[in-house]
Amino acid sequence: MRYLQKYKNWIIVVSIIFGMTVFYYLFIQDSSSVIETNNQGEIDPLTIAEEETTKSDPTEKIKEPTVVVVDVKGAIKHPGVYELPTGTRVHHLIDKAGGMIKEADELAVNLAAPLEDGMVLYVPKKGEVKENQLTAPINSSDINDKVNINLATSEELQTLTGIGPAKAEAIITYREENGLFTAPEDLLNVSGIGEKSFEKLKEEITVK
């Protein structure tokens, strides 16, 4: 008993140290381990929330294209492909292409129409009837990868069933001399393309 009283203070100190040590390893060390695990591999939910907030920030603006590229054809002085600022109207394109020739039917063209990137503008001659002078850009998903006979190159036309170099050039020549096709059946007007040829490829073509 005297021995315990003699070392009472030491026993208290050792007990306190032992208790603090146990507390540290049971609580503080476990918490540190969780934090360490997060740093080594686990994804912090707060971090995910912050990233999602950043990605969906409505104030983040998407850059719009500053130019449009448009193809102008028909009764125009300088047909071709032109690059103009976004927001340009048809009359701006016609001015840049040198204006219309005297045979052009100006009343058939909407000079105030806005231009879109990839669009085709066809200026008809007087007496030439065309439903659409402005042809929107092709969307392959809308036409199921069909060949647009109004815009296709010789190489693209030759991918059609039964169309070789000669018939492809005949289609292009007809298109340049008579204007854009208004229906797939107009292809029958091209020299060298008859009913049998048309039946083979009619499911492969479109006009737009």
Protein Blocks (a to p, Z undefined) as FASTA:
>chain_A
ZZmmmmmmmmmmmmmmmmmmmmmmmmmmmmmmmmmmmmmmpacfklmmmmmmmmmmmkbc
cdddfbdcdddehjdfbgcdddddehiafklmmmmnopaafkbcfklpcfkbccdehiac
ddddehiacfblbdcdddfklnnopacfklpcfklmmmpghiafklmmmmmmmmmmnopa
fbfklmmmpghiafklmmmmmmmgccZZ
